[in-house]
Amino acid sequence: MQKILPFLWMLTFSIATPAFAKDTNSRIVEGGGTGKFPAIMKSEDSLQTHTIFRPQDIQHFSGKKTLPIVVWGNGACFDSPFEHVNFLNEIASQGFMVIAIGTMPRASGEQNKERSTSAKLTAAIDWAFAQNTNKNSVYFKKLNTNKIALAGMSCGGLQALEVADDPRITTLIVANSGIFIEPLRGNAMPMMPQLDKTQLKKIHTPTLYLLGGPSDIAYKNGMDDVEKINHVPVFVANLDVGHGGTYAQPFGGEYGKVATAWLSWQLKGDKNSSKLFKGKTPKLSTWKGWVVDKKNMK
């Protein structure tokens, strides 16, 4: 009996105590990123169709220092941001609320490769507005719904372009993407938005095209977009890394640095970050490997 009691106590303790349970609703990526606000990747019960990347501690984001918002569409229109985790986490660590289409990426094993629609970008914005005014939400009055970036990569970039006329948007990032010069006429991948170049006229915000150079399959389409956009400020930055970009590199690689700088300028008014894109010789043009151009930017 004396031997049985300790065993029963240990069994009861292991069942009742969650200390050994693995939290599958959140995960720390790359130590939280390199920014001043170590980030966390998580799934919210009120938005299980999306993945959140945001600072771990959001208590001090209030008043005039609320979190600008970035909504993101994934490559291949996948319904999970598993290809962009390092990149999106790094952006969040710089003081942004990132809402990516799709379920939270798994730590290992097969990822969710179902397809999504651009409607989920709009749903992310709707959710942010609702949470910001919900007194029962942890995000109550902590989100800057006046500063929202719409962004996406490849098929996700087309998703962003499809809803770029949303009046709530402050800026647009089209990464490794562009509207096809010749319509695909039914040969597109599932859920890929079928857009033509007239869609570009609906853009109403400063826009960054982030491309992978001539080896990027989307290069010609993206550069053609830039040529045709004449009514809003547009900046195009090319790094010859191909269609895959640098998203999976530590902290999102070069793409992480450039995207964060653009967002810091457009959503936070950071003058130092603006130097990367402004002026006769934008600072980014001096970075190794980068080729840039711009239009309508004073």
C-alpha positions as CSV (number, residue, x, y, z in Angstrom):
1,M,0.0,0.0,0.0
2,Q,2.9,2.4,0.8
3,K,4.3,1.8,-2.7
4,I,1.0,2.3,-4.4
5,L,0.1,5.6,-2.8
6,P,3.1,7.6,-4.1
7,F,2.4,6.2,-7.6
8,L,-1.3,7.2,-7.4
9,W,-0.2,10.7,-6.2
10,M,2.2,11.1,-9.1
11,L,-0.4,9.9,-11.6
12,T,-3.0,12.4,-10.3
13,F,-0.5,15.2,-10.4
14,S,0.5,14.5,-14.0
15,I,-3.2,14.5,-15.1
16,A,-4.2,17.6,-13.2
17,T,-1.2,19.8,-14.0
18,P,-0.9,21.3,-17.4
19,A,2.9,22.1,-17.0
20,F,3.8,19.4,-19.4
21,A,1.1,20.2,-22.0
22,K,2.3,21.7,-25.3
23,D,0.7,25.0,-26.2
24,T,-0.4,24.6,-29.8
25,N,-2.1,28.0,-30.0
26,S,1.1,30.0,-29.9
27,R,4.8,29.8,-30.5
28,I,7.9,32.0,-30.2
29,V,9.7,32.2,-33.5
30,E,13.5,33.0,-33.7
31,G,13.6,34.2,-30.1
32,G,10.9,36.8,-30.9
33,G,12.7,38.6,-33.7
34,T,15.3,41.4,-33.6
35,G,13.0,44.3,-32.9
36,K,12.4,46.2,-29.7
37,F,9.2,44.2,-29.1
38,P,9.8,40.5,-29.0
39,A,7.0,38.9,-31.0
40,I,4.8,35.9,-30.7
41,M,2.9,33.8,-33.4
42,K,-0.5,32.8,-32.2
43,S,-4.0,31.7,-33.1
44,E,-7.0,33.7,-31.7
45,D,-10.2,31.9,-30.8
46,S,-12.1,34.8,-32.4
47,L,-10.2,34.5,-35.7
48,Q,-9.2,30.8,-36.1
49,T,-9.0,31.3,-39.9
50,H,-6.0,33.5,-39.6
51,T,-2.6,33.6,-37.9
52,I,-1.5,36.6,-35.7
53,F,2.1,37.9,-35.3
54,R,2.4,40.6,-32.7
55,P,4.5,41.8,-29.8
56,Q,4.3,39.5,-26.8
57,D,3.6,42.4,-24.4
58,I,1.0,44.7,-25.8
59,Q,0.0,46.4,-22.5
60,H,1.9,49.6,-23.3
61,F,0.4,50.0,-26.7
62,S,-2.3,52.6,-26.1
63,G,-3.2,56.2,-26.7
64,K,-1.1,57.6,-29.4
65,K,1.2,54.5,-29.5
66,T,-1.1,51.8,-30.8
67,L,-0.2,49.0,-33.1
68,P,-0.3,49.7,-36.9
69,I,-1.8,46.7,-38.8
70,V,-0.4,44.6,-41.6
71,V,-2.7,42.1,-43.3
72,W,-0.9,39.4,-45.4
73,G,-1.8,37.0,-48.3
74,N,0.4,34.0,-48.8
75,G,2.3,32.6,-51.7
76,A,0.3,30.1,-53.8
77,C,-2.8,31.5,-52.0
78,F,-2.1,28.9,-49.3
79,D,-4.4,29.0,-46.3
80,S,-1.5,29.2,-43.9
81,P,1.6,31.5,-43.7
82,F,4.1,28.6,-43.2
83,E,6.4,30.0,-45.9
84,H,6.6,33.4,-44.4
85,V,6.9,32.8,-40.6
86,N,10.4,34.4,-40.1
87,F,9.5,37.4,-42.3
88,L,6.2,38.2,-40.6
89,N,7.5,37.5,-37.1
90,E,10.3,40.0,-37.7
91,I,7.9,42.7,-38.9
92,A,5.8,42.1,-35.7
93,S,8.8,42.5,-33.5
94,Q,9.3,46.0,-34.8
95,G,5.9,47.0,-33.3
96,F,3.2,45.9,-35.8
97,M,0.1,43.8,-35.6
98,V,0.4,41.3,-38.5
99,I,-2.7,39.3,-39.5
100,A,-1.9,36.6,-42.0
101,I,-4.4,34.5,-44.0
102,G,-4.8,31.0,-42.8
103,T,-4.2,28.6,-39.9
104,M,-1.2,28.8,-37.7
105,P,1.8,26.9,-39.2
106,R,2.7,23.6,-37.6
107,A,6.0,23.2,-35.9
108,S,6.7,20.1,-37.9
109,G,5.0,17.8,-40.3
110,E,2.7,18.5,-43.3
111,Q,1.5,22.1,-43.6
112,N,-1.9,23.3,-44.6
113,K,-1.8,23.7,-48.4
114,E,-5.5,24.4,-49.0
115,R,-6.2,27.5,-50.9
116,S,-7.7,30.8,-49.7
117,T,-9.5,33.7,-51.2
118,S,-8.8,37.5,-51.0
119,A,-12.0,37.8,-48.9
120,K,-9.9,36.7,-46.0
121,L,-7.8,39.9,-46.3
122,T,-10.9,42.0,-45.9
123,A,-12.1,39.7,-43.0
124,A,-8.8,40.4,-41.2
125,I,-9.4,44.1,-41.4
126,D,-13.0,43.7,-40.2
127,W,-11.8,41.7,-37.3
128,A,-9.2,44.3,-36.3
129,F,-11.8,47.0,-36.3
130,A,-14.2,44.9,-34.2
131,Q,-11.5,43.9,-31.7
132,N,-10.3,47.5,-31.3
133,T,-13.8,48.6,-30.1
134,N,-14.6,45.5,-28.0
135,K,-14.1,46.2,-24.3
136,N,-13.7,42.5,-23.7
137,S,-10.9,42.1,-26.2
138,V,-7.2,42.1,-25.3
139,Y,-6.8,44.4,-28.3
140,F,-9.3,47.0,-27.1
141,K,-8.0,50.4,-28.1
142,K,-4.5,48.9,-28.8
143,L,-4.8,48.8,-32.6
144,N,-4.3,51.7,-35.0
145,T,-7.1,51.2,-37.5
146,N,-6.1,54.4,-39.3
147,K,-2.8,52.8,-40.3
148,I,-3.3,49.6,-42.3
149,A,-1.0,47.9,-44.8
150,L,-2.3,45.5,-47.3
151,A,0.4,43.0,-48.5
152,G,1.0,39.7,-50.1
153,M,3.4,37.5,-52.0
154,S,2.9,35.9,-55.4
155,C,-0.7,34.7,-55.5
156,G,-1.1,36.5,-52.2
157,G,0.1,39.7,-54.0
158,L,-2.7,39.2,-56.5
159,Q,-5.1,38.8,-53.6
160,A,-3.9,42.1,-52.2
161,L,-4.3,43.8,-55.5
162,E,-7.8,42.4,-55.8
163,V,-9.0,44.3,-52.7
164,A,-6.6,47.3,-52.9
165,D,-9.5,49.6,-53.4
166,D,-10.6,49.2,-49.8
167,P,-10.7,52.7,-48.4
168,R,-9.3,51.6,-45.1
169,I,-5.9,50.9,-46.6
170,T,-2.9,53.2,-46.0
171,T,-0.3,51.5,-48.1
172,L,0.1,48.4,-50.4
173,I,3.0,45.9,-50.7
174,V,3.1,43.6,-53.7
175,A,5.8,41.1,-53.3
176,N,7.1,38.7,-56.0
177,S,3.9,39.4,-57.9
178,G,2.1,41.4,-60.5
179,I,-1.0,41.2,-62.7
180,F,-0.4,38.9,-65.7
181,I,0.4,40.7,-68.9
182,E,-1.5,38.0,-70.8
183,P,-4.6,36.7,-69.0
184,L,-4.2,33.0,-68.0
185,R,-7.7,32.1,-69.3
186,G,-8.4,29.2,-67.0
187,N,-4.9,28.0,-66.5
188,A,-4.4,29.6,-63.1
189,M,-3.8,27.8,-59.9
190,P,-6.9,27.2,-57.7
191,M,-8.2,30.5,-56.1
192,M,-5.8,32.7,-58.0
193,P,-7.5,36.1,-58.7
194,Q,-8.2,36.6,-62.4
195,L,-7.2,40.3,-62.7
196,D,-6.4,42.5,-65.7
197,K,-4.4,45.6,-65.7
198,T,-7.4,47.9,-65.2
199,Q,-7.3,46.7,-61.6
200,L,-4.2,48.9,-61.1
201,K,-6.4,52.0,-61.4
202,K,-8.1,51.0,-58.2
203,I,-4.9,51.4,-56.1
204,H,-5.2,54.6,-54.0
205,T,-2.2,54.4,-51.7
206,P,1.6,54.6,-51.9
207,T,2.8,51.2,-53.2
208,L,5.9,49.1,-52.8
209,Y,6.7,46.4,-55.4
210,L,9.3,44.0,-53.9
211,L,10.6,41.7,-56.6
212,G,13.3,39.0,-57.1
213,G,15.0,40.4,-60.1
214,P,14.9,39.0,-63.7
215,S,15.0,35.4,-62.4
216,D,11.7,36.0,-60.6
217,I,8.9,34.4,-62.6
218,A,6.7,37.4,-61.6
219,Y,9.4,40.0,-62.6
220,K,7.9,41.0,-66.0
221,N,4.4,41.2,-64.6
222,G,5.4,43.3,-61.6
223,M,7.6,45.7,-63.6
224,D,4.8,46.1,-66.1
225,D,2.5,47.0,-63.3
226,V,4.9,49.7,-62.1
227,E,5.2,51.1,-65.6
228,K,1.4,51.4,-65.8
229,I,0.8,52.9,-62.4
230,N,0.9,56.7,-62.8
231,H,-1.6,58.0,-60.3
232,V,0.0,57.1,-56.9
233,P,3.5,57.0,-55.5
234,V,5.2,53.7,-56.4
235,F,8.6,52.3,-55.5
236,V,10.0,49.1,-57.0
237,A,12.9,47.2,-55.4
238,N,14.6,44.3,-57.0
239,L,17.0,41.8,-55.4
240,D,18.1,39.0,-57.7
241,V,17.1,36.1,-55.5
242,G,14.3,34.7,-57.7
243,H,10.7,34.1,-56.9
244,G,11.2,32.6,-53.5
245,G,12.6,35.9,-52.0
246,T,14.3,35.8,-48.6
247,Y,11.3,35.1,-46.4
248,A,12.6,31.9,-44.9
249,Q,16.1,33.3,-44.2
250,P,16.8,34.3,-40.6
251,F,14.5,37.2,-39.6
252,G,13.2,37.4,-43.2
253,G,16.6,38.3,-44.7
254,E,16.9,41.4,-46.9
255,Y,13.2,41.4,-47.6
256,G,12.4,41.7,-43.9
257,K,14.6,44.8,-43.6
258,V,13.1,46.5,-46.6
259,A,9.5,45.7,-45.9
260,T,9.9,46.8,-42.3
261,A,11.5,50.1,-43.3
262,W,8.6,50.8,-45.8
263,L,6.0,50.0,-43.1
264,S,7.8,52.1,-40.5
265,W,7.7,55.0,-42.9
266,Q,4.2,54.6,-44.2
267,L,2.5,53.6,-41.0
268,K,4.6,55.3,-38.3
269,G,6.0,58.3,-40.2
270,D,9.6,57.2,-39.4
271,K,11.8,59.7,-41.2
272,N,15.0,57.6,-40.9
273,S,13.3,54.7,-42.6
274,S,12.0,57.0,-45.4
275,K,15.6,57.7,-46.5
276,L,15.7,54.2,-47.9
277,F,13.1,55.2,-50.5
278,K,13.2,59.0,-50.8
279,G,15.5,61.4,-52.5
280,K,17.4,61.5,-55.8
281,T,19.5,58.6,-54.6
282,P,17.5,56.4,-52.3
283,K,19.6,54.7,-49.6
284,L,18.4,51.3,-50.7
285,S,20.1,51.8,-54.1
286,T,23.4,51.8,-52.2
287,W,22.7,48.4,-50.6
288,K,24.6,45.5,-52.2
289,G,22.5,43.8,-54.9
290,W,19.5,46.1,-54.8
291,V,18.2,47.8,-58.0
292,V,15.5,50.4,-57.5
293,D,13.2,52.8,-59.3
294,K,10.4,55.1,-58.3
295,K,7.6,57.2,-59.7
296,N,5.4,60.0,-58.3
297,M,7.5,60.3,-55.2
298,K,8.6,63.8,-54.2
